[in-house]
Amino acid sequence: MNPAEFTNPADHEAFGVYVHIPFCASKCDYCDFATWTDRHHLTDAYLEAVRIDIAQEVAAEMAVATSIFVGGGTPSMVPAADLARVITAIPVTDDAEITVECNPDDVTEELLRIYRDAGVNRISLGVQSMVPETLIALGRRHQRANVISAVEAARKVGISQVNLDIIYGGAGERLSDWESTVASVLALGPDHISAYALTVEAGTALANDPARHPDDDDQAEKYELADAMLSDAGFENYEISNWARPGSECRHNMIYWRQQDYFGFGCAAHSHRQGRRWWNLRTPQRYIDAVVAGATVVASEEYLNDEGRRLEGLQLRLRTTEGVPAEALSTADAEELCEIGLIQATVSGWQLSPAGRLLANEVAMRLQ
């Protein structure tokens, strides 16, 4: 039997699989991910190495996945049939959420049909902006028209869930530009929207150009605008940067925020199991060589003690609408944070208020 046909018992634990595809046509100015624009000649060998790596973990009785997320990089750049063979090598539950990140320029009905036939039921499009000038400022290459056609193609072939990623705070982006982007993506009828603040990461083209660095006050205003527009459209904020129609929350990302277990395959991919975290060799060639040689692909690892894991769990839960239990904050801190409007009560504890989402790190420092 194909391992992808296995199912877990009804009471199975959530378990995620992440597959990293490190190839890109160009490097976005803000990106510090493990991606390369000059190593496409390694594609075949890399995908085969990932499949071998997966097969070894399956043979070692890896848990059956409740979600798969194929990210990068640009997964939609590699041959769709080859990526499908990687996906179908992973054992999944009958109702697994299977996501592939796509560049709008790559999406065709044929590509999506291959994904669909491999079990993919969710795509995530890197939109970032629907304003051409803002896309240029971000170092993005895709065309606005291709975002529209990609969403249409997904609906036509029967991909049941569509996420659109957008970014606010690019150089020269006016509030009206951001409002136009949010309105435009809403008009496409997605199931999920991720809206991220542009972040300056060391070593990127953006970091080397201070004139393009985002302004905190500007980003706060744009976050509040997005939250209002998305809420009015029926989307619910369930994590600081993520909104979904009810029932369309990203199950894979919830695994991260709930500290559940996940395995990462491919170069630089991270894994977690019961407090142990490890990450793979960073470059594609080193990862390929290790798999071919039958050597470990793990670059390093760390272990969280019980107290460290408990505190990290609170910090992660604080980001979500699940919030934290009442005892996670002292009475004095809770009273102060409520008074200044950064947290609000839930049935069993505290969650960030809309204003508190903008200052989540400050609230997290009070957790006990």
N, C-alpha and C positions, 0 to 999 in steps of 0.2 A: 504493500500500500504506500502511496506517496505520503511522506510525513505531513504534508500540508493538509491531509484529510483527517488527521487525528483530531480528537476533541478531548477537552478536559472534563472531569466530573462537573456537575452543576455548581458545586461549591468551590470551584477553582479560585485561586488568588489572581489578581491582576498581575500580568507580567508583560513587559514591553521588550521589543527588539528594535534597535536603531541600526540602520545601514548607512554608512557614510560614503558618498560619491564625491571625490575631491576635485573633479574637473570642471573648469569654467572657460567660457569664451573670452571673458575679460574680468578683471578684478574691480569690484566696486570700491569707490574711494574710502568707504567707511569699514570695510570688511577686514577682520583679522582672523578669520577661520582658516583651517588647514585646507587650503584650496590652491590649485595651480592652473595656469593657462598654457603651459608649455609641455605638458606630459600626456597628451592624448594618445600618444603611441603606446602607452601602458594600459589602455582601457581593457583590452581583451584579457591580458594576463591578470589585471587587477580584479576584474569581475570573477574570473575563475578562482583566484585566491580567496575571495570572499565566500564563494560557494563551498570551497573545501573547508574553510574555517567554520562555516555554519554546519556542514555535515559532521565535523568532528565534535562539535558541541551537542548536536542532536544525538549522536551515538553515545555521548556521555550523559544522556538523559536530561538535556536542557528542558526546562518547563515549556509547556505549550503557550504560545503568545496570545494574549488578548488584544494586542495592538502591535502594528509595525509602522515605523516612520522611516521613510527613505529620504535623507536630506543631504545637504552638501554645503558648498559646491552646487552643481546643477545636474541632478539626476536625469532630467529630460534630455540632456545632451548625449547620453550613451545610448547605444542601440536598444530599442524598447524590448525586443524579444530576449536579448541577453539579460536585461534587468528583470524581466518577467521570470526567467529561470532562477535568478537569485531569490526573488520573492517567494516563489512556489517551493523553494527548498526549506522554508521555515515552517515548522508545525504551528498551526493556528486553530483557535476555537471557531465554531460555526459562525459566531457573530462578531468576529474580530474586526476592529477598525484598522484599515490598511491605507496609509497616506503616502503619496509621492509628491515631493516639491517639484514645481515646474517653472521654467522661465516662459512667460507668455509667448515669446517669439518661437518657441520650439513646438508648441501644442498644435496637433492636428487630430482630426477624428480617428485616423488610423492608429496613431500613437496611443490615444486614450482607449481604443477598443482592445489593444494588446494589453494595456494595464488592467482594464476591466476584466478581461478573460483570465488574468492572473490573480484575481480577487481584490484588486484595488477598488475601494469604494469612497475614497476621499482624495482630493488633490488640493494642494496649497500653492497658490500663485503668488510670486513675488512681484507685487504691483508697485509698492512704495509711494508712487504719486501718479495722479492722472493729469498733471500739469507738465507739459513738455520741458519748460525751462527748469522746473524743480528736478526732473529726472536727470537732466544734464548736470545740474549742480551736484547731484548725488553720485555721478559717475555711472549711471545706469544707461543701458543701450537699447532696451526694448521700446516698442511703440505702443501708444495708448490704444490704438485700434486693435492690436493683437490681444490685449487684455479682454476686450469685449468679445472677440471671436473665440478666445479660449474658453470663456465661461459658457458661451453658447454651445461649443463643441462638447463640453463636459455634460451639459444637460441632455444634449441630443443622444449621446451614446449610453446614458444611464448611470453616470457617476453620481452617487446619491448625495454626496457632501462636497461643498466647495468652500475653501477658506481663502481670503484675500489678505495679504500682508501689506500694511501701509506704514510709512515712517513720517514723523513730523519734526520740523526744526532744521530742514535743509537751508543752505545759504540762499538768501533772497526770497524765501517762501513767505508770502504775505498771509495774513489770517484768511483773507478771501480765497487764496489759492488752496489752503488746507480745507476750508469749507467746501470748495468745489470738488476736491478729491474725495472727501467723505460722502458727499452727496452722489458723486458719480459711482462709487463702489456700491453704495446702497441701491442705486438704480439697477444694478446687475443682479440683484436678488441672491446674494450669497447666504450661506447658512452660518458662517462664522467669519469674524473679522479680528485680526490682530493689529493693534496700532502701537507702534514702538517709538519712543523718543530716540532721536538720533544721538548716538553715543560716540565720543572720541576715544578710539583705541590706539594705544601706542604702536608705532611702526606702520600705520596706515597713511595713505595720501592725505586723508583728512587731518590727521594729527600734525602733519607737516605744514599745514596751511591755517594758521590761527585766524585768519580773516574769515574763514568759513565755519568756525566753531559755533555751535548753537548757543542760544541765550536761554537761561533757566526760566525767566519770567515769560518769555515768548512760548516756550514749550508747555508751561503750566496752563497758559491761556488756551493753547491748542488742544491740550488733553481735555480740559473742561468742555470745550466746544464739541469735541468728538463724543464724549460721554453723553452729552445732552442729545445730540443728533441720533446716536445709536439707540439710546434708551427710548426716544420718541418713535423710533422705527420698530420697536418691539424686541430689540436685542437686550440681553441681560449681561452685565459685567460679572464674570465669575472668577476672574483673576486680574490683577492690576492692568495688564496690557491686552486682555482678551475678552471679547464679547461674542455671544452666540444666541441664536434663536433657541428657545427652550428645547432641551433634548439634543442639541447639536454641539455641546461642549466637547473639546478635544480630549478623548479618553487617554490618549498616549501621554499628553502633557500632564494630565492629572496624576499619572504614575510618578512623575518627577516630584510634583508638589506634595504628594502624600508619602514620599520616601519609600515607595515600593520598589521591587526589584526589576532590573532591566539589563539586557546584554547589548553591547555595541559591537558591530562588526565593521571592519575596514580601518584604514589608517586614522589615527587620532581619535577614534571612537571611545567613549567612556562607558563603563558598566558599573552596576551597583548590586550587591547582594548582602543583605542583612548587616549593614554597617561597614562592609569592605567595599572600597571603590578602587577601580583600576582603569588605566587608559592605555591604548595601543600605541605602537610605534607611529611617529608623526608623518613620515613621508611614504608615498605609494610604493616606491621601489624597495624600501626597507621592509615594509609590510609583506610585499610579494615574496621577497627573498626568504623571510622567516617562515612563511607558510610552505613554500617549496622545500625548504630544508627540514621541515618538521620541527622547527624551533618555536619557542613561545613568541607570540606577537605582543605580549604585554611589555610596555615600557617602564611602568612604575605603578605603585599602589599605595593606598593609605587605609588605616582602620580608624573608625570613630569609636571612642569609648561610649558607654551608656549615657553619660551626662552630655557629651558632645552631640550624640545623635538625638537626644531629647530636645536640646536647645535648637539644633538645626531644624528639627521637625516643626517646632513652634514658629521659627522664622519663615519657613516655607508655607505653613498653613495660614499665617497672617496675610500672605499675599492673596489668598482666596476668600471667597464669601463664606467658606466654612468657618473661618476665624479661629480663635484660640479659646481654650477654657478660661473661666473667670480667674482661676488661681494663677494664670500665666502672667498677670500683672498685679503688683501690690495694690492695696486699696488706695493709697495716696496717689500712685501713678495713674491708676484708672480714673480717679476723680479729676485729676489735672487734665488728662488727655481728653476726657469727655467734655470738660469745661471749655477747652480751646477747640473742640469740634473735630478732633482727629480720629476718634473711635466712637462706636455706637454699640449698644447692647444687642445681643442675640438671645435666643432662648437659654443657651447654656454658657455664654461667655461674651467675648468681644470680637468685633470685626472692624476693619478700617472703614471710616466714612469716606465719601467721595473726596473730600479735602485731604483726608489722611492718606489716601493712595499716593498723593504727590509727595508725602513725607514719610513713606513707609520705613525707610532706614532709621529715622529718628524714633519712631514707635518701636521698632524691633530692638533697639538698644535697651529698652525698658523691660524686655521679657525676662522672666525669672523661672 
